[in-house]
Amino acid sequence: MATAQTSRPNRLADKLLADQHSLPLSIALHLVPGALVVAAYFLVNPLVHAAGCPSFLSWAIALCVILGPVLVGLLWLGRRRNGRYSLRGVLKYLDKPVSRGKLVAIVAALIVWFVVVSLALTVLDNAIYQAFFTWLPFDGAGSATGYLAGYPRSTIIATLAVCLPLTGFALPLIEELYFRGFLLPRLPQLGRWAPLVNTVLFSLYHFWSPWGFVSRVIFFLPGPLLVWWKKDLRLSIGMHPGTTLLLTAGGLVALAFNLAPGLTS
C-alpha cells in the first residue's frame, strides 16, 4: 500500500505543504478561487435565469463548483502527506487548545460582533457601491438582498431553503478550512501581521461584492486574529458558518412568515 513516505515526489504538493508559502504564492492561492467563482457565475447565471430562479442561486452554484474542488485538493494533499485522505498535516490549528466553555463564549461574542458590525456598516457598503461599483454586470448587485429581490415569495423561499445548507454552512466551512486552516498558518514570515493580511486577501477574494471590502475587513478580522493567537481553528468556524447559518435561516423564517415583504415582487 502506498504511503506518504513511499509515494513518488510531487513538487506541487511539496510546495503547497511547506510550512511557509511565499507571499506571491499566498496571494495567488487567496485570490484565484474568487476569480474562478466569478467566471463560474457568468457560465451558470443564464441557465439559472432561464429556470426562473434568482441570481443568488447562481452564486451558490458557482461557489460549489469552485470550493468543492478546493476541499478535494486539500484532501489530496492529505493523501500525499499521510497515505490516506485526511486533513491532518494539511490544516493547522486543529489541536483544540481552547476549552469548551471558553470556545462557546468566544464564538458567541464573535457572532454578535459579526452581525452587529456588518449590519451597522451596510450604509458604508451602499455608499461605496453607489460611488464606485454600479457598473458591475452582476444581477442584483449592491445589497445583501439584491440577488433575491423582485421574485415571487415562493421562489425566494425555495431558493433560500435549497441554499441554506450550502451558503449557510458548508461553503463557509470550506472557506474557513482553506483560508484559516491552510493559508493563514503558512504566513509565519509576516508575524503578527499575518491575520490582517489573511483577512484583507480573503476580503479581496470576494470579487462578487467588492463594495463590501472595507466593512468585511472590519467585521471579519477578530476571527482570524483569534485563530492565529489561540491556535484553534474552531473559533473562526464557529464565527463564520455560525453567523451565515443564523442569518440565512433568519431570512428564510422572515420570508416564511411574511416579515420581509420588500424582497418579493
Secondary structure as a PSIPRED ss2 file (coil, helix, strand):
# PSIPRED VFORMAT (PSIPRED V4.0)

   1 M C   1.000  0.000  0.000
   2 A C   1.000  0.000  0.000
   3 T C   1.000  0.000  0.000
   4 A C   1.000  0.000  0.000
   5 Q C   1.000  0.000  0.000
   6 T C   1.000  0.000  0.000
   7 S C   1.000  0.000  0.000
   8 R C   1.000  0.000  0.000
   9 P C   1.000  0.000  0.000
  10 N C   1.000  0.000  0.000
  11 R H   0.000  1.000  0.000
  12 L H   0.000  1.000  0.000
  13 A H   0.000  1.000  0.000
  14 D H   0.000  1.000  0.000
  15 K H   0.000  1.000  0.000
  16 L H   0.000  1.000  0.000
  17 L H   0.000  1.000  0.000
  18 A C   1.000  0.000  0.000
  19 D C   1.000  0.000  0.000
  20 Q C   1.000  0.000  0.000
  21 H C   1.000  0.000  0.000
  22 S C   1.000  0.000  0.000
  23 L H   0.000  1.000  0.000
  24 P H   0.000  1.000  0.000
  25 L H   0.000  1.000  0.000
  26 S H   0.000  1.000  0.000
  27 I H   0.000  1.000  0.000
  28 A H   0.000  1.000  0.000
  29 L H   0.000  1.000  0.000
  30 H H   0.000  1.000  0.000
  31 L H   0.000  1.000  0.000
  32 V H   0.000  1.000  0.000
  33 P H   0.000  1.000  0.000
  34 G H   0.000  1.000  0.000
  35 A H   0.000  1.000  0.000
  36 L H   0.000  1.000  0.000
  37 V H   0.000  1.000  0.000
  38 V H   0.000  1.000  0.000
  39 A H   0.000  1.000  0.000
  40 A H   0.000  1.000  0.000
  41 Y H   0.000  1.000  0.000
  42 F H   0.000  1.000  0.000
  43 L H   0.000  1.000  0.000
  44 V H   0.000  1.000  0.000
  45 N H   0.000  1.000  0.000
  46 P H   0.000  1.000  0.000
  47 L H   0.000  1.000  0.000
  48 V H   0.000  1.000  0.000
  49 H H   0.000  1.000  0.000
  50 A H   0.000  1.000  0.000
  51 A C   1.000  0.000  0.000
  52 G C   1.000  0.000  0.000
  53 C C   1.000  0.000  0.000
  54 P C   1.000  0.000  0.000
  55 S H   0.000  1.000  0.000
  56 F H   0.000  1.000  0.000
  57 L H   0.000  1.000  0.000
  58 S H   0.000  1.000  0.000
  59 W H   0.000  1.000  0.000
  60 A H   0.000  1.000  0.000
  61 I H   0.000  1.000  0.000
  62 A H   0.000  1.000  0.000
  63 L H   0.000  1.000  0.000
  64 C H   0.000  1.000  0.000
  65 V H   0.000  1.000  0.000
  66 I H   0.000  1.000  0.000
  67 L H   0.000  1.000  0.000
  68 G H   0.000  1.000  0.000
  69 P H   0.000  1.000  0.000
  70 V H   0.000  1.000  0.000
  71 L H   0.000  1.000  0.000
  72 V H   0.000  1.000  0.000
  73 G H   0.000  1.000  0.000
  74 L H   0.000  1.000  0.000
  75 L H   0.000  1.000  0.000
  76 W H   0.000  1.000  0.000
  77 L H   0.000  1.000  0.000
  78 G H   0.000  1.000  0.000
  79 R H   0.000  1.000  0.000
  80 R H   0.000  1.000  0.000
  81 R H   0.000  1.000  0.000
  82 N H   0.000  1.000  0.000
  83 G C   1.000  0.000  0.000
  84 R C   1.000  0.000  0.000
  85 Y C   1.000  0.000  0.000
  86 S C   1.000  0.000  0.000
  87 L C   1.000  0.000  0.000
  88 R E   0.000  0.000  1.000
  89 G C   1.000  0.000  0.000
  90 V C   1.000  0.000  0.000
  91 L E   0.000  0.000  1.000
  92 K C   1.000  0.000  0.000
  93 Y C   1.000  0.000  0.000
  94 L C   1.000  0.000  0.000
  95 D C   1.000  0.000  0.000
  96 K C   1.000  0.000  0.000
  97 P C   1.000  0.000  0.000
  98 V C   1.000  0.000  0.000
  99 S C   1.000  0.000  0.000
 100 R H   0.000  1.000  0.000
 101 G H   0.000  1.000  0.000
 102 K H   0.000  1.000  0.000
 103 L H   0.000  1.000  0.000
 104 V H   0.000  1.000  0.000
 105 A H   0.000  1.000  0.000
 106 I H   0.000  1.000  0.000
 107 V H   0.000  1.000  0.000
 108 A H   0.000  1.000  0.000
 109 A H   0.000  1.000  0.000
 110 L H   0.000  1.000  0.000
 111 I H   0.000  1.000  0.000
 112 V H   0.000  1.000  0.000
 113 W H   0.000  1.000  0.000
 114 F H   0.000  1.000  0.000
 115 V H   0.000  1.000  0.000
 116 V H   0.000  1.000  0.000
 117 V H   0.000  1.000  0.000
 118 S H   0.000  1.000  0.000
 119 L H   0.000  1.000  0.000
 120 A H   0.000  1.000  0.000
 121 L C   1.000  0.000  0.000
 122 T H   0.000  1.000  0.000
 123 V H   0.000  1.000  0.000
 124 L H   0.000  1.000  0.000
 125 D H   0.000  1.000  0.000
 126 N H   0.000  1.000  0.000
 127 A H   0.000  1.000  0.000
 128 I H   0.000  1.000  0.000
 129 Y H   0.000  1.000  0.000
 130 Q H   0.000  1.000  0.000
 131 A H   0.000  1.000  0.000
 132 F H   0.000  1.000  0.000
 133 F H   0.000  1.000  0.000
 134 T C   1.000  0.000  0.000
 135 W C   1.000  0.000  0.000
 136 L C   1.000  0.000  0.000
 137 P C   1.000  0.000  0.000
 138 F C   1.000  0.000  0.000
 139 D C   1.000  0.000  0.000
 140 G C   1.000  0.000  0.000
 141 A C   1.000  0.000  0.000
 142 G C   1.000  0.000  0.000
 143 S C   1.000  0.000  0.000
 144 A C   1.000  0.000  0.000
 145 T C   1.000  0.000  0.000
 146 G C   1.000  0.000  0.000
 147 Y C   1.000  0.000  0.000
 148 L C   1.000  0.000  0.000
 149 A C   1.000  0.000  0.000
 150 G C   1.000  0.000  0.000
 151 Y E   0.000  0.000  1.000
 152 P C   1.000  0.000  0.000
 153 R H   0.000  1.000  0.000
 154 S H   0.000  1.000  0.000
 155 T H   0.000  1.000  0.000
 156 I H   0.000  1.000  0.000
 157 I H   0.000  1.000  0.000
 158 A H   0.000  1.000  0.000
 159 T H   0.000  1.000  0.000
 160 L H   0.000  1.000  0.000
 161 A H   0.000  1.000  0.000
 162 V H   0.000  1.000  0.000
 163 C H   0.000  1.000  0.000
 164 L H   0.000  1.000  0.000
 165 P H   0.000  1.000  0.000
 166 L H   0.000  1.000  0.000
 167 T H   0.000  1.000  0.000
 168 G H   0.000  1.000  0.000
 169 F H   0.000  1.000  0.000
 170 A H   0.000  1.000  0.000
 171 L H   0.000  1.000  0.000
 172 P H   0.000  1.000  0.000
 173 L H   0.000  1.000  0.000
 174 I H   0.000  1.000  0.000
 175 E H   0.000  1.000  0.000
 176 E H   0.000  1.000  0.000
 177 L H   0.000  1.000  0.000
 178 Y H   0.000  1.000  0.000
 179 F H   0.000  1.000  0.000
 180 R H   0.000  1.000  0.000
 181 G H   0.000  1.000  0.000
 182 F H   0.000  1.000  0.000
 183 L H   0.000  1.000  0.000
 184 L H   0.000  1.000  0.000
 185 P H   0.000  1.000  0.000
 186 R H   0.000  1.000  0.000
 187 L C   1.000  0.000  0.000
 188 P H   0.000  1.000  0.000
 189 Q H   0.000  1.000  0.000
 190 L H   0.000  1.000  0.000
 191 G H   0.000  1.000  0.000
 192 R H   0.000  1.000  0.000
 193 W H   0.000  1.000  0.000
 194 A H   0.000  1.000  0.000
 195 P H   0.000  1.000  0.000
 196 L H   0.000  1.000  0.000
 197 V H   0.000  1.000  0.000
 198 N H   0.000  1.000  0.000
 199 T H   0.000  1.000  0.000
 200 V H   0.000  1.000  0.000
 201 L H   0.000  1.000  0.000
 202 F H   0.000  1.000  0.000
 203 S H   0.000  1.000  0.000
 204 L H   0.000  1.000  0.000
 205 Y H   0.000  1.000  0.000
 206 H C   1.000  0.000  0.000
 207 F C   1.000  0.000  0.000
 208 W C   1.000  0.000  0.000
 209 S C   1.000  0.000  0.000
 210 P H   0.000  1.000  0.000
 211 W H   0.000  1.000  0.000
 212 G H   0.000  1.000  0.000
 213 F H   0.000  1.000  0.000
 214 V H   0.000  1.000  0.000
 215 S H   0.000  1.000  0.000
 216 R H   0.000  1.000  0.000
 217 V H   0.000  1.000  0.000
 218 I H   0.000  1.000  0.000
 219 F H   0.000  1.000  0.000
 220 F H   0.000  1.000  0.000
 221 L C   1.000  0.000  0.000
 222 P H   0.000  1.000  0.000
 223 G H   0.000  1.000  0.000
 224 P H   0.000  1.000  0.000
 225 L H   0.000  1.000  0.000
 226 L H   0.000  1.000  0.000
 227 V H   0.000  1.000  0.000
 228 W H   0.000  1.000  0.000
 229 W H   0.000  1.000  0.000
 230 K H   0.000  1.000  0.000
 231 K C   1.000  0.000  0.000
 232 D C   1.000  0.000  0.000
 233 L C   1.000  0.000  0.000
 234 R H   0.000  1.000  0.000
 235 L H   0.000  1.000  0.000
 236 S H   0.000  1.000  0.000
 237 I H   0.000  1.000  0.000
 238 G H   0.000  1.000  0.000
 239 M H   0.000  1.000  0.000
 240 H H   0.000  1.000  0.000
 241 P H   0.000  1.000  0.000
 242 G H   0.000  1.000  0.000
 243 T H   0.000  1.000  0.000
 244 T H   0.000  1.000  0.000
 245 L H   0.000  1.000  0.000
 246 L H   0.000  1.000  0.000
 247 L H   0.000  1.000  0.000
 248 T H   0.000  1.000  0.000
 249 A H   0.000  1.000  0.000
 250 G H   0.000  1.000  0.000
 251 G H   0.000  1.000  0.000
 252 L H   0.000  1.000  0.000
 253 V H   0.000  1.000  0.000
 254 A H   0.000  1.000  0.000
 255 L H   0.000  1.000  0.000
 256 A H   0.000  1.000  0.000
 257 F C   1.000  0.000  0.000
 258 N C   1.000  0.000  0.000
 259 L C   1.000  0.000  0.000
 260 A C   1.000  0.000  0.000
 261 P H   0.000  1.000  0.000
 262 G H   0.000  1.000  0.000
 263 L H   0.000  1.000  0.000
 264 T E   0.000  0.000  1.000
 265 S C   1.000  0.000  0.000
